[in-house]
Amino acid sequence: MAASDYHICIHIRAFKTGTLPRSYALAGQNRKTPSHSLSNLQLLSGSGIFVLNLPYMISGTWIEHGWLSSLWEFSSYAKLRYHTSDICWQPKKQRENGSFIMEFFLTLTKNLSILRALNHCRVYLQVLLVSDIATADGHQLLPEVKLGYVPNQKSSL
């Protein structure tokens, strides 16, 4: 492990244990811990890859900017890689050939406004995987999703 890797691990462990100085705490009434914020950013990214390891210029463009996305942008620019274990929640595919909705949309378009709108819909519907919105055979969208209703089935979230 390189010295820089060790330094990053120390800070990530501090995120997990909540031992960061008060200046690192999020503003707001409930003072969420940075590890909770990482989980939230992970959810907003819509990806199964640890969010800070994603290329910011592709995946970060449809997420509101904040201090944690600034860290993500810098990490991407500096080509930093994070190794995770149980630092924060990371989504898992429910099926062998499953795919994350936002990763699928990236194969279809690179238009920022379209990706932002699709991600807002995905978050509203509380879904992460294509299997969350598709029929069992994967060939059609669930009828309630087409109408904009949250699917009745158990979501991968």
SULTA-V215481 format. One line per field, one symbol per residue. ss: DSSP state (2 for helix, 1 for strand, 0 for the rest). Layout:
ss = ???
This chain:
ss = 0022222222222222200002220000000002222222222220000022200222222200002222222222200000000000000000000001222222220002222222222222200012222100000010222200000000000
